[in-house]
Amino acid sequence: MNLLRLASPFLLVFIAFPVLVIGTPSADKTLMTSAGVDVWAEFAGYRRDSVLESANIGEYDFYADHGKGIATNIVATPTDGGIKEEVPAKFRDRYERWKSELLSTEYGRAQWEKYATNKNFVLTIAVTGDRKKGAGTDKFLWDESGRFVGATITLGADLDEGYPNPIYYPVLNSLSSDSNTYSISGRILAATKISHEIGHVNQAATANMQFLQLQNKLMPEYISIFLKNGLNTKDKKLVELADQMGGTPVEIWESREYWSEVNAMLYLDARINKEDFYCHVFNKIRRNLETYARDYEPRFGQHPEFSASPCWK
């Protein structure tokens, strides 16, 4: 599946064909007419990473899954928190391999202990066959004082397989080999995906609950207008809504993904910086950023693990 990132921030999903087309609204409408595609939606809102299941992308309803924002569920402050693992026996062995890979680095251990030792926070990690090669983070919880107190990461049973596109996942995509030059174990791939998901939890921990509630309220309104106005992103009302939300639904989603990719990069640096394929991977990350995401390069560059990588010398 070939994906091209163009100037427009909007992505339209053509369910009739397993292809994700990215482009300007006008171009997309032309393609819809010429291809005879009558089912489509904006790819928007909070990421639930089922795009990692890209083998059957056309069977997935992006609009239904991504236009919802981050739900702000209010609960009592936990007193017996930590990491709760909900892993069926048939998936336990593979899960333990992925977990061991994550904890083999100091960075991974620090990420894990941050939540494992917090009795006022519950991080649930579940494994299910439904997610296949993908993963997702949701079920965010806040207490009445507005403190972030819980989240759920759901991992697909085939997490150690499958690579997402390079456009929004420059780090995870870098683990796919372009040739026979190098081969990276599925355990490293799975651990990097887990680190990406922990990145989403970290972001929610620094978010303002009231602002998330505002985004949740306005996103459906934005998407409804967008779908009815001929895909006109310059609509005055849409511009006003985007200003209130801090961006369009896609821009908000995109920003969250790139922050989580920074988290994945830091884990990957810790895990493979002594491996022969280290520079192959990091050169691919940089190439992906330069090709698709120059605006987000500074997020990676602020970390010496990336900016001072020996691969650039």
C-alpha contacts under 8 A as a table, 3 or more apart, distances in Angstrom:
res1	aa1	res2	aa2	distance
1	M	19	V	6.71
3	L	20	L	6.82
3	L	21	V	6.79
3	L	22	I	7.18
3	L	165	N	7.44
3	L	167	I	7.69
4	L	21	V	7.50
4	L	22	I	6.21
4	L	23	G	7.98
4	L	167	I	7.79
5	R	22	I	6.05
5	R	23	G	7.19
5	R	167	I	6.70
5	R	292	Y	6.30
6	L	9	P	7.70
6	L	22	I	6.46
6	L	23	G	5.36
6	L	24	T	7.45
7	A	23	G	6.95
7	A	24	T	7.15
8	S	22	I	7.67
8	S	23	G	5.65
8	S	24	T	5.09
8	S	25	P	7.64
9	P	23	G	7.81
9	P	250	V	6.44
9	P	251	E	6.72
10	F	22	I	6.73
10	F	23	G	6.83
10	F	24	T	7.14
10	F	25	P	7.40
10	F	42	E	6.75
10	F	43	F	7.07
10	F	250	V	6.47
11	L	20	L	7.43
11	L	21	V	6.36
11	L	22	I	4.73
11	L	23	G	6.69
11	L	42	E	5.81
11	L	43	F	5.40
12	L	20	L	6.72
12	L	21	V	5.87
12	L	22	I	6.33
12	L	28	D	7.21
12	L	40	W	6.23
12	L	41	A	5.56
12	L	42	E	5.08
12	L	43	F	6.23
13	V	19	V	7.26
13	V	20	L	5.31
13	V	21	V	6.49
13	V	40	W	5.04
13	V	41	A	5.49
13	V	42	E	6.64
13	V	43	F	6.88
13	V	58	G	7.85
13	V	62	F	7.20
14	F	17	F	5.83
14	F	18	P	7.15
14	F	19	V	6.40
14	F	20	L	6.49
14	F	21	V	7.41
14	F	32	M	7.95
14	F	37	V	6.64
14	F	38	D	7.96
14	F	39	V	6.16
14	F	40	W	4.91
14	F	41	A	7.55
14	F	58	G	7.07
15	I	18	P	6.47
15	I	19	V	7.73
15	I	37	V	7.88
15	I	39	V	5.83
15	I	40	W	6.08
15	I	58	G	4.85
15	I	59	E	6.66
15	I	60	Y	7.73
15	I	61	D	7.74
16	A	37	V	6.26
16	A	38	D	7.85
16	A	39	V	6.78
16	A	58	G	6.79
17	F	58	G	5.90
18	P	56	N	6.67
18	P	57	I	5.54
18	P	58	G	3.91
18	P	59	E	7.40
19	V	57	I	7.14
19	V	58	G	6.52
20	L	57	I	7.82
21	V	28	D	7.64
22	I	28	D	7.77
23	G	27	A	6.48
23	G	28	D	6.27
24	T	27	A	5.29
24	T	28	D	6.14
25	P	28	D	5.09
25	P	29	K	6.22
25	P	231	L	5.67
25	P	232	N	7.10
26	S	29	K	5.20
26	S	30	T	6.41
26	S	231	L	7.68
27	A	30	T	5.15
27	A	31	L	6.26
28	D	31	L	5.02
28	D	32	M	6.09
29	K	32	M	4.99
29	K	33	T	6.33
30	T	33	T	5.22
30	T	34	S	6.17
31	L	34	S	5.17
31	L	35	A	5.81
32	M	35	A	5.33
32	M	36	G	5.88
32	M	37	V	4.99
32	M	38	D	6.86
33	T	36	G	5.15
33	T	37	V	6.54
34	S	37	V	7.87
37	V	40	W	7.62
41	A	62	F	7.09
41	A	63	Y	5.23
41	A	227	L	7.86
42	E	62	F	7.44
42	E	63	Y	5.68
42	E	223	I	7.56
43	F	62	F	5.72
43	F	63	Y	5.67
43	F	66	H	6.32
43	F	67	G	7.48
43	F	250	V	6.63
44	A	62	F	7.71
44	A	63	Y	6.70
44	A	66	H	4.83
44	A	67	G	4.99
44	A	249	P	5.01
44	A	250	V	4.59
44	A	253	W	6.43
45	G	65	D	7.99
45	G	66	H	4.34
45	G	67	G	4.29
45	G	68	K	5.74
45	G	69	G	4.99
45	G	219	M	7.47
45	G	249	P	4.99
45	G	250	V	6.14
45	G	252	I	6.82
45	G	253	W	5.21
46	Y	66	H	5.41
46	Y	67	G	6.94
46	Y	68	K	6.67
46	Y	69	G	4.82
46	Y	70	I	6.17
46	Y	252	I	7.67
46	Y	253	W	5.25
46	Y	256	R	7.79
47	R	66	H	6.21
47	R	136	G	7.29
47	R	137	T	7.73
47	R	253	W	6.17
47	R	256	R	7.71
47	R	257	E	7.16
48	R	65	D	7.26
48	R	66	H	7.26
48	R	135	A	6.84
48	R	136	G	4.28
48	R	137	T	5.99
48	R	138	D	7.40
49	D	52	L	5.80
49	D	134	G	6.00
49	D	135	A	5.41
49	D	136	G	5.14
50	S	53	E	5.32
50	S	54	S	7.56
50	S	131	R	6.98
50	S	134	G	5.11
50	S	135	A	6.29
50	S	136	G	6.99
51	V	54	S	5.20
51	V	57	I	6.75
51	V	134	G	6.94
51	V	164	P	6.58
52	L	133	K	6.04
52	L	134	G	4.52
52	L	135	A	7.29
52	L	162	G	6.62
52	L	163	Y	6.27
52	L	164	P	4.89
53	E	56	N	6.56
53	E	57	I	6.76
53	E	131	R	7.53
53	E	132	K	6.51
53	E	133	K	5.21
53	E	134	G	5.18
53	E	162	G	7.01
53	E	164	P	7.72
54	S	57	I	4.75
54	S	162	G	7.70
54	S	163	Y	7.89
54	S	164	P	6.73
56	N	59	E	5.65
56	N	60	Y	7.27
57	I	60	Y	5.56
58	G	61	D	7.86
61	D	64	A	5.58
61	D	65	D	6.48
62	F	65	D	5.17
62	F	66	H	5.80
63	Y	66	H	5.48
63	Y	67	G	5.89
64	A	67	G	6.29
64	A	68	K	7.71
65	D	68	K	6.87
66	H	69	G	7.07
67	G	219	M	6.58
67	G	220	P	6.57
67	G	223	I	7.44
67	G	249	P	7.24
68	K	71	A	7.58
68	K	216	N	6.38
68	K	219	M	6.95
68	K	220	P	7.04
69	G	212	L	7.58
69	G	215	Q	6.71
69	G	216	N	5.14
69	G	219	M	7.09
70	I	138	D	7.32
70	I	140	F	7.23
70	I	212	L	6.58
70	I	213	Q	7.92
70	I	216	N	6.69
71	A	138	D	7.92
71	A	139	K	7.06
71	A	140	F	6.47
71	A	212	L	7.85
71	A	213	Q	7.49
71	A	216	N	7.09
72	T	140	F	6.31
72	T	141	L	6.23
72	T	142	W	6.61
72	T	209	M	6.89
72	T	212	L	7.32
72	T	213	Q	6.60
73	N	139	K	7.56
73	N	140	F	6.43
73	N	141	L	4.95
73	N	142	W	6.02
74	I	141	L	5.86
74	I	142	W	4.92
74	I	143	D	5.19
74	I	144	E	6.17
75	V	141	L	6.55
75	V	142	W	6.12
75	V	143	D	4.97
75	V	144	E	6.85
76	A	143	D	5.40
76	A	144	E	6.97
77	T	120	N	6.29
77	T	121	F	7.82
77	T	142	W	7.89
77	T	143	D	5.40
77	T	144	E	7.92
77	T	149	V	6.67
78	P	81	G	5.80
78	P	119	K	6.79
78	P	120	N	4.76
78	P	121	F	6.10
78	P	122	V	7.15
78	P	149	V	7.06
79	T	119	K	5.35
79	T	120	N	5.17
79	T	121	F	7.84
80	D	119	K	5.02
80	D	120	N	6.76
80	D	122	V	7.98
81	G	116	A	7.78
81	G	117	T	7.92
81	G	118	N	6.17
81	G	119	K	3.96
81	G	120	N	5.35
81	G	121	F	4.92
81	G	122	V	4.54
81	G	123	L	7.63
82	G	115	Y	5.63
82	G	116	A	4.22
82	G	117	T	5.66
82	G	118	N	5.39
82	G	119	K	5.50
82	G	120	N	7.63
82	G	121	F	6.03
82	G	122	V	5.08
82	G	123	L	6.20
83	I	115	Y	6.29
83	I	116	A	4.88
83	I	122	V	5.97
83	I	123	L	4.77
83	I	124	T	5.74
83	I	125	I	7.16
84	K	122	V	7.00
84	K	123	L	6.13
84	K	124	T	4.65
84	K	125	I	6.20
85	E	124	T	5.87
85	E	125	I	4.94
85	E	126	A	5.95
86	E	124	T	7.17
86	E	125	I	6.06
86	E	126	A	4.54
86	E	127	V	6.68
87	V	91	F	6.40
87	V	92	R	5.91
87	V	95	Y	7.72
87	V	125	I	7.84
87	V	126	A	5.56
87	V	127	V	5.25
87	V	128	T	7.68
88	P	91	F	5.50
88	P	92	R	6.19
88	P	127	V	7.15
88	P	128	T	7.85
89	A	92	R	5.04
89	A	93	D	7.88
90	K	93	D	7.49
91	F	94	R	5.76
91	F	95	Y	6.19
91	F	127	V	7.22
91	F	157	A	6.71
92	R	95	Y	5.09
92	R	96	E	6.12
93	D	96	E	5.23
93	D	97	R	6.45
94	R	97	R	5.07
94	R	98	W	6.37
95	Y	98	W	5.13
95	Y	99	K	6.09
95	Y	127	V	7.81
96	E	99	K	4.96
96	E	100	S	5.96
97	R	100	S	5.12
97	R	101	E	6.24
97	R	187	R	6.65
98	W	101	E	5.14
98	W	102	L	6.39
98	W	187	R	5.27
98	W	188	I	7.37
98	W	190	A	5.89
98	W	191	A	5.37
99	K	102	L	5.10
99	K	103	L	6.18
99	K	191	A	6.72
100	S	103	L	5.04
100	S	104	S	5.99
101	E	104	S	5.16
101	E	105	T	7.72
101	E	187	R	6.37
101	E	188	I	6.40
101	E	191	A	6.02
102	L	105	T	6.44
102	L	108	G	5.13
102	L	109	R	7.17
102	L	188	I	7.76
102	L	191	A	5.02
102	L	192	T	7.51
102	L	194	I	7.89
102	L	195	S	7.68
102	L	267	Y	7.94
103	L	106	E	7.12
103	L	107	Y	7.97
103	L	108	G	5.02
103	L	109	R	4.79
103	L	112	W	7.63
104	S	108	G	6.99
104	S	109	R	7.30
104	S	271	R	7.53
105	T	108	G	5.16
105	T	109	R	6.21
105	T	267	Y	7.54
105	T	270	A	6.07
105	T	271	R	5.96
106	E	109	R	5.10
106	E	110	A	6.13
106	E	270	A	7.43
107	Y	110	A	5.17
107	Y	111	Q	6.30
107	Y	266	L	7.48
107	Y	267	Y	5.97
107	Y	270	A	6.62
108	G	111	Q	5.13
108	G	112	W	6.22
108	G	195	S	7.52
108	G	267	Y	6.22
109	R	112	W	5.06
109	R	113	E	6.00
110	A	113	E	5.20
110	A	114	K	6.05
111	Q	114	K	5.35
111	Q	115	Y	7.30
111	Q	198	I	7.57
112	W	115	Y	5.82
112	W	116	A	6.04
113	E	116	A	4.71
113	E	117	T	5.68
114	K	117	T	6.17
114	K	118	N	6.71
115	Y	118	N	5.20
115	Y	121	F	6.89
115	Y	122	V	7.48
115	Y	123	L	6.62
116	A	119	K	7.91
116	A	123	L	7.85
118	N	121	F	5.56
118	N	122	V	7.81
119	K	122	V	7.43
120	N	149	V	6.28
121	F	148	F	7.60
121	F	149	V	4.36
121	F	150	G	5.24
122	V	149	V	6.32
122	V	150	G	4.59
122	V	151	A	6.66
123	L	150	G	5.52
123	L	151	A	5.18
123	L	152	T	5.78
123	L	153	I	7.54
124	T	150	G	7.84
124	T	151	A	6.35
124	T	152	T	4.58
124	T	153	I	6.17
125	I	152	T	5.84
125	I	153	I	4.83
125	I	154	T	5.85
125	I	155	L	7.46
126	A	152	T	7.45
126	A	153	I	6.27
126	A	154	T	4.73
126	A	155	L	6.06
127	V	154	T	5.68
127	V	155	L	4.68
127	V	156	G	5.75
127	V	157	A	6.02
128	T	131	R	6.02
128	T	132	K	7.51
128	T	154	T	7.13
128	T	155	L	6.34
128	T	156	G	5.29
128	T	157	A	5.52
129	G	132	K	5.37
129	G	156	G	5.63
129	G	157	A	4.82
129	G	158	D	7.46
130	D	156	G	6.54
130	D	157	A	7.70
131	R	134	G	5.32
131	R	135	A	6.24
131	R	154	T	7.70
131	R	155	L	6.49
131	R	156	G	4.05
131	R	157	A	6.82
131	R	158	D	7.97
132	K	156	G	4.36
132	K	157	A	5.39
132	K	158	D	5.01
132	K	159	L	6.67
133	K	155	L	7.99
133	K	156	G	5.22
133	K	157	A	6.70
133	K	158	D	4.51
133	K	159	L	4.31
133	K	160	D	6.95
133	K	161	E	5.81
133	K	162	G	5.83
134	G	155	L	6.50
134	G	156	G	5.20
134	G	158	D	7.57
134	G	159	L	5.95
135	A	153	I	7.28
135	A	154	T	5.52
135	A	155	L	4.44
135	A	156	G	5.58
135	A	159	L	7.38
135	A	193	K	7.49
135	A	194	I	7.91
135	A	197	E	7.43
136	G	153	I	5.73
136	G	154	T	5.24
136	G	155	L	6.66
136	G	197	E	6.73
137	T	151	A	7.13
137	T	152	T	5.63
137	T	153	I	4.44
137	T	154	T	6.27
137	T	197	E	6.24
137	T	200	H	6.84
137	T	201	V	7.36
138	D	151	A	6.03
138	D	152	T	5.43
138	D	153	I	6.65
139	K	150	G	7.64
139	K	151	A	5.27
139	K	152	T	5.56
140	F	148	F	7.79
140	F	149	V	7.84
140	F	150	G	5.59
140	F	151	A	4.32
140	F	152	T	6.93
140	F	204	A	7.95
141	L	148	F	6.05
141	L	149	V	5.43
141	L	150	G	4.61
141	L	151	A	6.05
142	W	145	S	7.82
142	W	146	G	5.65
142	W	147	R	5.29
142	W	148	F	4.39
142	W	149	V	5.15
142	W	150	G	6.83
142	W	209	M	7.86
143	D	146	G	5.43
143	D	147	R	5.43
143	D	148	F	6.63
143	D	149	V	6.46
144	E	147	R	7.36
146	G	209	M	6.26
148	F	204	A	7.44
148	F	205	A	5.71
151	A	201	V	6.85
153	I	197	E	6.75
153	I	198	I	7.81
155	L	159	L	6.60
155	L	194	I	7.81
156	G	159	L	5.16
158	D	161	E	5.73
159	L	162	G	7.35
159	L	189	L	7.70
159	L	190	A	5.24
159	L	193	K	7.65
160	D	186	G	4.31
160	D	187	R	5.74
160	D	188	I	7.69
160	D	189	L	5.61
160	D	190	A	4.50
161	E	186	G	6.12
161	E	189	L	7.35
161	E	190	A	7.54
163	Y	172	L	6.53
163	Y	173	N	5.47
163	Y	175	L	7.51
163	Y	176	S	6.38
164	P	169	Y	6.33
164	P	172	L	6.65
164	P	173	N	5.60
165	N	168	Y	6.69
165	N	169	Y	6.00
165	N	170	P	7.58
165	N	173	N	5.99
166	P	169	Y	4.93
166	P	170	P	4.60
166	P	171	V	7.70
166	P	172	L	7.78
166	P	173	N	5.25
166	P	174	S	7.58
166	P	288	N	5.94
166	P	292	Y	7.65
167	I	170	P	6.29
167	I	288	N	7.01
167	I	289	L	7.95
167	I	292	Y	5.43
167	I	293	A	7.12
168	Y	254	E	7.01
168	Y	257	E	6.71
168	Y	258	Y	6.75
168	Y	292	Y	7.95
168	Y	293	A	7.85
169	Y	172	L	5.50
169	Y	173	N	5.84
169	Y	257	E	7.43
169	Y	258	Y	7.28
169	Y	261	E	6.53
170	P	173	N	5.34
170	P	174	S	6.14
170	P	261	E	7.28
170	P	284	K	7.86
170	P	285	I	5.32
170	P	286	R	7.92
170	P	288	N	5.29
170	P	289	L	6.31
171	V	174	S	5.11
171	V	175	L	7.25
171	V	261	E	6.01
171	V	262	V	7.91
171	V	264	A	6.73
171	V	265	M	6.04
171	V	285	I	5.46
172	L	175	L	5.82
172	L	176	S	7.90
172	L	189	L	7.41
172	L	192	T	7.04
172	L	193	K	7.04
172	L	261	E	7.54
172	L	264	A	7.52
173	N	176	S	5.71
173	N	285	I	7.89
174	S	177	S	7.55
174	S	281	V	5.42
174	S	282	F	7.40
174	S	284	K	5.43
174	S	285	I	5.59
175	L	184	I	6.68
175	L	189	L	6.83
175	L	281	V	6.36
176	S	184	I	7.81
177	S	180	N	7.00
177	S	181	T	7.41
177	S	182	Y	6.48
177	S	183	S	6.38
177	S	184	I	7.82
178	D	181	T	7.74
179	S	182	Y	7.28
180	N	183	S	7.08
182	Y	277	F	6.22
184	I	188	I	6.96
184	I	189	L	7.51
185	S	188	I	5.55
185	S	189	L	6.69
186	G	189	L	4.93
186	G	190	A	6.09
187	R	190	A	5.11
187	R	191	A	6.12
188	I	191	A	5.11
188	I	192	T	6.08
189	L	192	T	5.19
189	L	193	K	6.32
190	A	193	K	5.11
190	A	194	I	6.29
191	A	194	I	4.99
191	A	195	S	6.23
192	T	195	S	4.98
192	T	196	H	6.24
192	T	264	A	5.50
192	T	267	Y	6.79
192	T	268	L	6.55
193	K	196	H	4.97
193	K	197	E	6.39
193	K	264	A	7.08
194	I	197	E	5.08
194	I	198	I	6.24
195	S	198	I	5.00
195	S	199	G	6.23
195	S	260	S	7.89
195	S	263	N	6.33
195	S	264	A	5.17
195	S	267	Y	6.77
196	H	199	G	5.02
196	H	200	H	6.89
196	H	260	S	4.92
196	H	261	E	5.82
196	H	262	V	7.98
196	H	263	N	5.89
196	H	264	A	4.84
197	E	200	H	5.17
197	E	201	V	6.77
197	E	260	S	6.87
198	I	201	V	5.03
198	I	202	N	6.23
198	I	260	S	7.65
198	I	263	N	7.86
199	G	202	N	4.97
199	G	203	Q	6.25
199	G	259	W	7.04
199	G	260	S	4.44
199	G	261	E	7.62
199	G	263	N	5.49
199	G	264	A	7.53
200	H	203	Q	5.09
200	H	204	A	6.33
200	H	256	R	7.16
200	H	257	E	7.92
200	H	259	W	7.93
200	H	260	S	5.82
201	V	204	A	5.18
201	V	205	A	6.28
202	N	205	A	5.10
202	N	206	T	6.83
203	Q	206	T	5.42
203	Q	207	A	6.37
203	Q	256	R	7.63
203	Q	259	W	7.85
204	A	207	A	4.98
207	A	211	F	7.85
207	A	212	L	7.41
208	N	211	F	5.36
208	N	212	L	6.34
209	M	212	L	5.07
209	M	213	Q	6.22
210	Q	213	Q	5.04
210	Q	214	L	6.32
211	F	214	L	4.97
211	F	215	Q	6.28
211	F	245	M	7.89
212	L	215	Q	5.01
212	L	216	N	6.12
213	Q	216	N	4.99
213	Q	217	K	6.22
214	L	217	K	5.12
214	L	218	L	6.22
214	L	245	M	7.06
215	Q	218	L	5.17
215	Q	219	M	5.78
215	Q	245	M	5.32
216	N	219	M	5.59
216	N	220	P	7.37
217	K	220	P	6.75
217	K	221	E	7.45
218	L	221	E	5.21
218	L	222	Y	6.13
218	L	241	L	6.83
218	L	245	M	7.21
219	M	222	Y	5.05
219	M	223	I	6.17
219	M	245	M	7.98
219	M	249	P	6.41
220	P	223	I	5.17
220	P	224	S	6.01
221	E	224	S	5.15
221	E	225	I	6.29
222	Y	225	I	5.37
222	Y	226	F	6.15
222	Y	238	L	6.05
222	Y	241	L	6.61
222	Y	242	A	7.93
222	Y	249	P	7.99
223	I	226	F	4.97
223	I	227	L	6.12
224	S	227	L	5.33
224	S	228	K	6.40
225	I	228	K	5.17
225	I	229	N	5.95
225	I	238	L	7.40
226	F	229	N	5.49
226	F	230	G	7.01
226	F	231	L	5.19
226	F	232	N	6.51
226	F	233	T	6.92
226	F	238	L	7.46
227	L	230	G	6.58
227	L	231	L	5.94
228	K	231	L	7.15
229	N	232	N	5.92
229	N	235	D	7.92
232	N	235	D	5.68
233	T	238	L	6.53
233	T	239	V	7.41
234	K	238	L	6.82
234	K	239	V	6.33
235	D	238	L	5.24
235	D	239	V	6.28
236	K	239	V	5.15
236	K	240	E	6.29
237	K	240	E	5.08
237	K	241	L	6.19
238	L	241	L	5.01
238	L	242	A	6.03
239	V	242	A	5.13
239	V	243	D	6.22
240	E	243	D	5.14
240	E	244	Q	6.41
241	L	244	Q	5.11
241	L	245	M	6.17
241	L	248	T	7.91
242	A	245	M	5.05
242	A	246	G	5.86
242	A	247	G	4.57
242	A	248	T	4.92
242	A	249	P	7.82
243	D	246	G	5.29
243	D	247	G	6.06
244	Q	247	G	7.69
245	M	248	T	7.17
246	G	252	I	7.35
247	G	250	V	7.83
247	G	251	E	5.58
247	G	252	I	5.82
248	T	251	E	5.08
248	T	252	I	6.18
249	P	252	I	5.18
249	P	253	W	6.17
250	V	253	W	5.02
250	V	254	E	5.87
251	E	254	E	4.98
251	E	255	S	6.09
252	I	255	S	5.32
252	I	256	R	6.46
253	W	256	R	5.26
253	W	257	E	6.39
254	E	257	E	5.19
254	E	258	Y	6.42
255	S	258	Y	5.34
255	S	259	W	6.36
256	R	259	W	5.28
256	R	260	S	6.35
257	E	260	S	5.14
257	E	261	E	6.20
258	Y	261	E	4.84
258	Y	262	V	6.37
258	Y	296	Y	7.14
259	W	262	V	5.18
259	W	263	N	6.74
259	W	299	R	7.40
260	S	263	N	5.05
260	S	264	A	6.38
261	E	264	A	4.85
261	E	265	M	6.09
262	V	265	M	5.00
262	V	266	L	6.35
262	V	299	R	7.07
262	V	300	F	5.98
263	N	266	L	5.28
263	N	267	Y	6.51
264	A	267	Y	5.26
264	A	268	L	6.11
265	M	268	L	4.98
265	M	269	D	6.04
266	L	269	D	5.19
266	L	270	A	6.41
266	L	305	E	6.85
267	Y	270	A	5.21
267	Y	271	R	6.21
268	L	271	R	4.99
268	L	272	I	5.98
268	L	273	N	7.86
269	D	272	I	5.60
269	D	273	N	5.38
269	D	278	Y	7.97
269	D	305	E	6.63
270	A	273	N	6.05
271	R	274	K	7.83
272	I	275	E	5.04
272	I	277	F	7.69
272	I	278	Y	5.64
273	N	278	Y	5.48
274	K	278	Y	6.93
275	E	278	Y	5.35
276	D	279	C	7.51
277	F	280	H	5.11
277	F	281	V	6.34
278	Y	281	V	5.37
278	Y	282	F	6.28
279	C	282	F	4.98
279	C	283	N	5.67
279	C	311	C	5.32
280	H	283	N	5.38
280	H	284	K	6.27
281	V	284	K	5.13
281	V	285	I	6.33
282	F	285	I	4.92
282	F	286	R	6.26
282	F	311	C	7.21
283	N	286	R	5.14
283	N	287	R	6.07
283	N	311	C	7.10
284	K	287	R	4.91
284	K	288	N	6.03
285	I	288	N	5.15
285	I	289	L	6.25
286	R	289	L	5.08
286	R	290	E	6.08
287	R	290	E	5.13
287	R	291	T	6.02
288	N	291	T	5.17
288	N	292	Y	5.91
288	N	293	A	7.27
289	L	292	Y	5.37
289	L	293	A	4.62
289	L	294	R	5.68
289	L	296	Y	7.41
289	L	297	E	6.27
290	E	293	A	5.99
290	E	294	R	5.19
290	E	297	E	7.63
291	T	294	R	7.11
293	A	296	Y	5.46
293	A	297	E	6.71
294	R	297	E	5.24
295	D	298	P	7.21
296	Y	299	R	5.65
296	Y	300	F	7.38
297	E	300	F	5.40
297	E	301	G	6.05
298	P	301	G	4.65
298	P	302	Q	6.00
299	R	302	Q	5.74
299	R	303	H	7.69
300	F	303	H	5.84
300	F	306	F	6.16
300	F	307	S	7.29
301	G	304	P	6.98
301	G	306	F	5.83
301	G	307	S	4.74
302	Q	306	F	7.83
302	Q	307	S	6.86
303	H	306	F	5.66
303	H	307	S	6.12
304	P	307	S	4.79
304	P	308	A	4.82
304	P	309	S	6.97
305	E	308	A	5.95
305	E	309	S	5.73
306	F	309	S	5.14
308	A	312	W	7.50
309	S	312	W	5.97
309	S	313	K	7.84
310	P	313	K	5.50
